[in-house]
Amino acid sequence: MRATVLHAARDIRLDDVSAPELHEDTDAIVRVVASCICGSDLWPYRGINKIGGPVRIGHEFVGIVEQVGAGISTVATGDFVIAPFTFSDNTCALCQRGVHTSCVNGGFWGNNDKQGHAVDGGQGETVRVPFADGTLVSTPSQPSQELVAHLLTLSDVFPTGHHAAVSAGVTTGSTVAVVGDGAVGLSAVLAAKRLGAAKIVAMSRHEDRQRLAREFGADEVVAERGKGGAAAVREMLDGIGADQVLECVGTKESMQQAMLCARPGGRIGYVGVPHDVELNVPSMFGRNVGIAGGIAPARNYIEELLPEVLNGTVQPGRVFDLTLPLDQVADGYRAMDERTAIKTMLTI
């Protein structure tokens, strides 16, 4: 089969690799229908996160179950399934507490599982799914082609935006600022609106992203950064700043921006993969600013979000502004690296 392999910085290829096989009774084989490129994939692609050699890449996919192990009971051959960006058993003490990304038996696509078997990356034609009963979520029926993109966001980007909003405590009547206008930031706008935020300010410099942010529920857009941008946010939000700030980038500068935009007593939900992030704890203490978040346990949120995706109440798949066949995956990476695309969907 064909699968995406990162060989070195900016050297992404579609290679011929061995097709996956069932290794454990809890495995399933899924034929990928659609996958996508994540902003976090760009860290190794750009060489910022170092790799030790060619690695399989991709962690967001939906597809059709082709084979199941003897121990599988909740998914069946022919099911259309959503795969969250980590695999998990959904039964351990941490999964039961909603932290599936820390599952004691789980792991990440493109790495080895706890039994030592290689696990495929999501940007390929087929994937072996460990703990398929715990990992995969089946849809009630085969979705339309138009619905696939929206379902694909449930593998990562929409639950990640939702995690930022939940971690910060967004609720009915909240005032919210969103730092970051990538697919996660836009998803966070949509999530905050869904949770009842009264006013949302999106921080964005790009006209196409500003437009989508408004369509997702942002009431105001601020293009300025730093202290000037924070002053604009405060002016828009009762002169005091945001009740909740959703940090969706993961850089030192984006976290500083989030801190500046939070009102005293406010909360920050952070989901951007951290790179050189620093916290001024004495300042947070003095202003009573709290922070929570981290890697989003997407599996914990899928069943909550799925019904509204299926009935069209929310349409998170609009973050995909570029769709390419798998054999053009390198073009998809370049587009996101150069910011000519918000998020690339790959069809297989």
N, C-alpha and C positions, 0 to 999 in steps of 0.2 A: 504494500500500500504506500501511499504518499503521505508525508508528514512534514511540518515546518521544523527546521533545525536552525538554531543560531550558532554559527561557527566562530564568529568573532564580532567585534563592534561593527555594526552596520553591514554585516555579512549574513544575511538571512536567505535561506535556500529551502526549496521544496525537494526533499530527498526521498528516494525509495528506501523503505525500511521494512522490517519483518512485520507481518500482520499480527495483531494481538491474539492470544489464546487464553482460555480459561485456566487459571491456576488453582483457585480455591472454589469451594462450593458456594461461597458468598459473592463470587464475581458475576459480572454480566459483560457482554460485548455490545457496544452501541455504535451504530453507523451514524456518523455525524451528518446532520442536515445543514446546520449553520454554526459558525464559530465567529469569533471577532478578536480584534486587537485591543488590548487594554493599555491605559496610560502607564500602568506599572510595568508593562512589557518594554516600554521605552527606556527604562533605567538600564537594563543589561544591553539593550540594542545600542544605546549611545555609549556604552562602555563605562558608565558611572558605577553600576554594579558589575564587578568582575566575574567572569566565568572561567572555569578551568579547562574548557575544551568544548567541542560541539555539544549542545544541549537541546533537547526537545522543548518546545515552548507553546504557550497557549493554555488558558485555564477556564475559558467560557465556551460552553457549547450546549446545543440541544440536538436531539436525534431520535432514532428509532432503535429499539432493543432488538438485536439479532440473535443473541444466545444468552441463556441464563444458566448458572450453576445449580446443582441439585438442591442447595439450601435456600434458594430464592423463593419468596412467597408473595411479595407485594408488587413486583413488576413482572411483566410477562412479555414474551416475544411479540413484537408488533406494536408495543406501547410507544407513544411519543413521550419523551422524557426531557426534563430540565436537569442539568447537572450543575450544582453549585461549584464555586471555584476551589473548594477543597472537598476531599472525600471523607466520610465519617460513618461510624456505625449507628449513630442516632440512639444508642442505648447506654453508653457509659455515663458516669456521674456528671461529667462536664457537658456532654450533649444534653442530658436531662435538665441542666441548668441554662441551656440556650447558648452555650459557648462551643459550637460545633467545630470551630476552627482550632480548638485545643483538644479535640477528641484524642483519647489515649491510644486509640488504634488507627487514627486517621493520618492524612498526609496531603501532599500537594501533587497536582498533575505534573508529569515530566520528571518525577523523582522515583525512587524505589519505595515500595510499601514496607510495612514492618516485617513482612515475611521475606524481604529481600528481592521480590520480583519487581521488574521495571514496570512503571506506570506511564502510559502514553500521555503526551501533551494534547491539549484540546484542539490545536490547529492542524488536524489531520483527518484522514478519511474514516478511521475507526478508532475506538478507545476501549481498553479494558477498564472497567469500573470496579474497584474493590468495594466491598460492603454495599452492594448495589441496593439492597433493601433500605439501608439507612441513608444512602446518598441521593438516590434519584427520586424525583417527584414526577409522577405521570399526570398528563392532562386527561380530562374526562373522555376526550375523543381526539381524532386527528385534526389539528388546527388548519385553518386556511393559510395560504401562502402569505397573505397580508398580516396575519397574526404572529408569524414566526419571529419577526424582529422584536416585537414587544415581549414575547416569551423569552427570547434570548437574553434580554436585559436582566431577567430574574436570576441568571446564573451569577451575576456579580454587581453590575453597575447600579441598578435600581435599588437592590437591598443595601448596597454600600451608602448611597445617598440617604436612604431611610435610616440606616444605623447612625449616621451623623445627626439626624434630626431627633431620633429617639434618645441618643446618648446626651444630647444637650437639653432634652426635656421639652421639646416643642409641643405645644398643646393649643387648644382653642384660645384665641386671643393673643397669642405670642407675637412679639416683634422679632424678626429674624434677619440677620445679614449672612450672606453666603460668599465665602472667599474662594474663588476658583470658578472658571467658566468652562471647564472641560466637561466630559460626559458625566462625571461624578457630581460636579458642582451643579450642573443642570438637573440631574436626578434629585439632588438635595433640595432644589427649589420645588420640584414637583412633590417630593415627599413632605416638605414643610406645609405646602398648600393643602395636601391631602389630610394632614393632621390638624388643620384648622387655624394656621397662622393668620393673624389679622393683617399684618403688613410684612412684606418681604422685600429686602434690598439685595440685588445681585451685583457683585463687583465684576465688571467685564469691560474689556477694551475693544472687543471685536463685534462688529455690527451684526453678523449672522448669529452669534451666540447671544448677544443682547436680545435679539428678536425672539429666539426660542425661549430664553429665560422669561420673557414677558408672557409668551404663550403658555408656559408651564405654571405661571402664577406670580411672577415677580411684579411688584407694584412700581418699583423704582430701580434704576440702574446707575451705578457710580463707576466711572472709568478711572478716576484718579486713585493713586496709591499712597501709602505712607500716612503721615499725619493729616495731610490734606484730604485724603480719601476718608479717613476715620471721622474727620470733622463733618464731612458731607453726610456720612451715615448717621452721625449723632443728630444733625439738624433734621434729617428726615424722620428720625425715631424719637420724638418727644424731647429732643435736645439732650438726651442722656446716653444714647447708644442702644444696642440690641439686647433684648432679653436673652436671646440665644444666637450664637455665631457658629456657623457650620464651616469648618476648615477642611477643604477638599483638594489640597495641593501637596503638602508635605515638605515644604522648604522652610528654612529659617525665616525668610521674609514673609511667607504666608501666615505662619503662626504669629509673628509679631503683628501683622495686620489684624488678625483675629483678636488678639489681646486689646489692641487699640480700639476696636469696634464694639467690644463688649461693655455694657453698662456696669457700674458697681452692683454686685450681686448677680451678675449675669453668668451664663454657662457657655462653654465652648464644647462642641462635639467635633472630634478630629478623626478623619478617616484617610487623609492623604498619607501615603507611605513616607515616613519621616526620613529626611536627609539633612543632617547638621542642624536639627531643630533644638532650640534652647528655650527653657522656661525661666522667667524671673519670678521665683516663688515668693520672695518678700513683697513684690508688687501685687501679685495675685492675692496674697494674704491681706494686705492693706485694703484692697478693693473688693474683697470677698468674691473673687472670680473663681469659678470652678471649671474643671476640665475632665472630660471622660470620652471614651471612644476606643479606637484601635481597629484592628482587622475585623471586618464585618462578618459575623456569623450568618452568611447568606441563607444556609439551610434552615435556620431558625425562623426566617421571615417569609420564605417562599409561599407557604400555605396561607399566610395572612394576605399577601399581596396578589396572589394568583387570581382569585375571583374577580377583582376589579380590572385586571388586565384582560381576562377572558371576556368580560362584558363591555369592555371599551370605556369604562369610567376613567381610567388613566391610560395613556399611550406613551410609555417611556421609550419605545423603540424609535421615536422621532429623533433621538440623539444620533442615530446612524445616518450620516449624510453622504456616505460612500459605501457602495456595495460592489465587491469584486469576487470573481471566481478564485478558488484556492490557489490556482497556478499563478495568480498575480499578487500573492501575499507580499512579496518584496515591495511592490508599488504601494500597497496598503500601509506598510510600515513607514515608507518615505513620506506619504501624505500626512500621517499623524505626526511624524518627527518635524516636518516643516510647517505644521499647523494649518495645512490647507484642508484638512478634514478634522471634524470633531471626534468621530469614532468610525472605524471601518468594520463592516460586516463581511465575512467570507462565506460564500456559498459553496457547498460541496456536491 
